[in-house]
Structures are given as structure tokens and as C-alpha cells.
Amino acid sequence: MFRNFRTGGPLVFFLFFLSGCGSNPSPAISGFSPVGATVGTIITITGTNFDVGPVNNLVTFNGTAAVVTSSTPTQIVTTVPSGATSGPISVTVDGVSHATSAAGFTVLAPPTFTPASASVGMAVTITGTNFDPTPANNAVTFNGTAAAVTGSTSTQIVTTVPAGATSGPITVTVDNGNYSLTSSTSFSVIP
């Protein structure tokens, strides 16, 4: 068998075949949702050839590492890490194969609101970025309870504290989930 090593016999073919075993296809990123969000927001990355073990997928937002909470061969769930800046999302699988998104992810500043506390039915003004000037394209929740949007611009939303609201963060979702902004401070519902 060793005589065939120099002539390209069965041993060389067998070793060549084994060298191809275990190598995984390169990952590819086809998209992510939402396309812009505040730090701490859950992001779903779609693509191919991801590892089913979350710890085997390293995700970075413009170079800042994020924690992967779950993964399948076609989907990774992670959160926008603290210190992330706008730019591409990258995935490295098993420390070897690498993919970078064609589009950039937008890290958004948390929205603010006034007043800081109010009773059900009272008006609240939310200030931020990337809002839609069409009120119906902005969804607002007070700690998970949906509120009606009565007016909006690209930087301001007017809403009212909804019935059943509890104290907690205010979240704005824009254009069917393309952008997600959650306040870094809690709104207080006055009984």
C-alpha cells in the first residue's frame, strides 16, 4: 500500500477523501429582523449552514460580540449587545466558517417620554428616531399593553396610557417590525 503513495494510489485517494470529511459548508446570512433596534432587543438572523449548538455560533454587531440564545441550521436568535454600533452583522461558525451581512444593522438610541408617569387615558409624548410619520405604522406598548397612536412624526409619537397598562418600559415598533425601540427607563402608571 505504501508503494502507491508516490504514484497517487489508493492511500492518497483515501487521505484526500478523509480531508474533506468534517468540513462544514460556509454559512450565509440572508437577512435579520428587525433591521434596527435598541441595545437589548431580540434579533433573529436568517440564513444557511448555522450550527445547531448556540455556543458554536459567534455573532458580532459591527465587531461587538453578542450572546446567542438559540440556533438552528437556518436561524440564530440573539440580542443587540451593549456597546454595539451600526454596521454589518457577522456570524462565525465553529470558529472557522465566516459570513457577513450585505446590509448593515442600525443601532437605535432608546426613546424618551414625557410625562414620566400618568394615569390611564392621559396623553404621553414619546421622542426618538426612525418613527414613521403615518401614525398607523407605529405600534406602541406600555410594558406589553398596546396603546393607540394619535399622532406621529419621524421623531415624535403622541399616544395615551391604555387601560390595563402597568409600570414598565415603553416599546415602539415601526413599519411592521422593521425597527424596535424600547425605553431604557420605566414609565409609571398612576392608579
C-alpha positions as CSV (number, residue, x, y, z in Angstrom):
1,M,0.0,0.0,0.0
2,F,2.8,2.5,0.8
3,R,4.4,1.9,-2.6
4,N,1.3,3.6,-4.2
5,F,1.8,6.7,-2.1
6,R,4.1,8.3,-4.7
7,T,2.0,7.3,-7.7
8,G,-1.3,8.5,-6.3
9,G,-2.7,5.1,-5.5
10,P,-5.5,4.2,-3.1
11,L,-3.8,5.6,0.1
12,V,-3.5,9.1,-1.4
13,F,-7.1,9.0,-2.6
14,F,-8.3,7.8,0.8
15,L,-6.4,10.5,2.6
16,F,-7.8,13.1,0.2
17,F,-11.3,11.8,0.8
18,L,-10.8,12.0,4.6
19,S,-9.5,15.6,4.5
20,G,-12.9,16.6,3.0
21,C,-14.8,14.9,5.8
22,G,-15.9,17.0,8.7
23,S,-15.5,20.3,6.9
24,N,-18.8,22.3,7.1
25,P,-20.2,24.4,4.3
26,S,-19.7,28.1,4.8
27,P,-22.6,30.0,6.5
28,A,-24.6,32.6,4.7
29,I,-26.7,35.4,6.1
30,S,-29.9,36.2,4.1
31,G,-31.4,38.7,6.5
32,F,-32.2,39.8,10.0
33,S,-35.2,41.2,11.8
34,P,-35.7,43.8,13.0
35,V,-33.2,45.8,10.8
36,G,-32.8,48.4,13.5
37,A,-33.2,48.3,17.3
38,T,-32.0,49.5,20.7
39,V,-29.5,47.6,22.8
40,G,-31.1,44.5,24.5
41,T,-33.6,43.9,21.7
42,I,-34.0,40.3,20.4
43,I,-32.8,39.9,16.9
44,T,-33.5,36.9,14.6
45,I,-30.8,36.2,11.9
46,T,-31.8,34.0,9.0
47,G,-29.5,32.2,6.6
48,T,-28.0,28.8,6.0
49,N,-25.3,26.5,7.5
50,F,-25.5,27.8,11.0
51,D,-24.7,25.3,13.9
52,V,-27.5,23.9,16.0
53,G,-25.4,24.5,19.1
54,P,-25.8,28.2,20.1
55,V,-22.3,28.3,21.6
56,N,-20.8,27.2,18.2
57,N,-22.1,30.4,16.5
58,L,-20.2,33.6,17.3
59,V,-22.3,36.7,16.3
60,T,-21.0,40.2,16.2
61,F,-22.7,43.5,15.6
62,N,-20.1,45.6,13.8
63,G,-17.4,43.8,15.7
64,T,-19.1,43.7,19.2
65,A,-19.9,40.2,20.3
66,A,-23.4,39.2,21.2
67,V,-24.9,36.3,23.2
68,V,-26.7,33.6,21.0
69,T,-29.7,32.3,22.9
70,S,-30.8,29.6,20.3
71,S,-29.9,28.4,16.8
72,T,-30.9,26.0,14.0
73,P,-29.2,25.5,10.7
74,T,-31.3,28.4,9.2
75,Q,-31.9,30.7,12.2
76,I,-30.0,32.4,15.1
77,V,-31.7,34.3,17.9
78,T,-29.5,36.8,19.7
79,T,-29.8,40.2,21.4
80,V,-28.2,43.6,20.5
81,P,-25.2,43.8,22.8
82,S,-24.2,46.7,24.9
83,G,-21.7,48.9,23.1
84,A,-22.9,47.8,19.7
85,T,-22.7,50.3,16.8
86,S,-24.4,50.4,13.5
87,G,-22.9,48.2,10.8
88,P,-22.8,44.7,9.5
89,I,-23.7,41.6,11.4
90,S,-21.2,38.7,11.2
91,V,-21.6,35.0,12.1
92,T,-18.6,32.7,12.6
93,V,-19.5,29.0,12.9
94,D,-17.3,26.6,14.8
95,G,-14.5,29.2,14.9
96,V,-13.8,28.7,11.2
97,S,-16.5,29.5,8.7
98,H,-17.5,33.1,8.5
99,A,-20.3,35.2,6.9
100,T,-21.1,38.9,7.0
101,S,-24.5,40.5,6.2
102,A,-24.7,42.5,3.0
103,A,-26.9,45.1,4.7
104,G,-26.0,47.0,7.9
105,F,-27.9,46.8,11.2
106,T,-28.9,50.1,12.7
107,V,-28.4,50.5,16.5
108,L,-31.0,53.0,17.7
109,A,-31.0,55.2,20.8
110,P,-33.7,54.4,23.3
111,P,-36.8,56.6,23.1
112,T,-37.7,59.0,25.9
113,F,-41.1,60.1,27.0
114,T,-43.0,62.8,28.9
115,P,-44.5,62.8,31.4
116,A,-42.6,60.1,33.3
117,S,-45.9,59.0,34.9
118,A,-49.6,59.3,34.2
119,S,-53.0,57.7,34.7
120,V,-54.9,55.6,32.1
121,G,-56.2,57.8,29.4
122,M,-53.7,60.6,29.8
123,A,-51.5,61.7,26.8
124,V,-47.9,60.7,26.6
125,T,-45.3,62.1,24.1
126,I,-42.5,59.7,23.0
127,T,-39.4,61.2,21.5
128,G,-36.8,59.3,19.4
129,T,-35.7,58.4,15.9
130,N,-36.8,56.3,13.0
131,F,-40.5,56.7,13.7
132,D,-43.0,56.7,10.8
133,P,-44.9,59.9,10.1
134,T,-48.0,57.8,9.5
135,P,-49.5,57.1,12.9
136,A,-50.8,53.6,11.9
137,N,-47.3,52.4,11.1
138,N,-46.1,52.9,14.7
139,A,-47.2,50.3,17.3
140,V,-46.7,51.4,21.0
141,T,-46.9,49.2,24.1
142,F,-46.7,50.2,27.7
143,N,-45.0,47.2,29.4
144,G,-46.6,45.0,26.8
145,T,-50.1,46.6,26.7
146,A,-50.9,48.1,23.3
147,A,-51.8,51.8,23.1
148,A,-53.4,53.9,20.4
149,V,-51.2,56.3,18.4
150,T,-52.9,59.6,17.8
151,G,-50.2,61.5,16.0
152,S,-46.6,61.0,14.8
153,T,-43.6,62.5,13.0
154,S,-40.2,60.9,12.3
155,T,-39.0,61.9,15.8
156,Q,-42.2,62.1,18.0
157,I,-45.2,60.0,18.8
158,V,-48.3,61.1,20.7
159,T,-50.3,58.3,22.5
160,T,-52.4,57.7,25.6
161,V,-51.9,55.4,28.5
162,P,-54.0,52.3,27.7
163,A,-56.4,50.6,30.0
164,G,-54.7,47.7,31.7
165,A,-51.2,49.2,31.4
166,T,-48.7,48.5,34.1
167,S,-45.5,50.3,35.0
168,G,-42.5,49.4,32.9
169,P,-40.7,50.2,29.6
170,I,-42.4,51.8,26.6
171,T,-41.7,50.0,23.3
172,V,-42.3,51.4,19.8
173,T,-42.3,49.0,16.8
174,V,-42.2,50.7,13.4
175,D,-43.1,49.6,9.9
176,N,-44.3,46.0,10.7
177,G,-41.3,45.3,13.0
178,N,-38.5,46.7,10.8
179,Y,-37.5,48.9,13.8
180,S,-37.9,48.2,17.5
181,L,-37.2,50.8,20.1
182,T,-37.5,50.2,23.9
183,S,-37.1,52.9,26.5
184,S,-34.2,52.4,28.9
185,T,-36.3,53.8,31.8
186,S,-39.7,52.7,33.0
187,F,-42.9,54.6,32.7
188,S,-45.0,54.7,35.9
189,V,-48.7,54.1,35.6
190,I,-50.6,56.2,38.3
191,P,-53.6,54.3,39.7
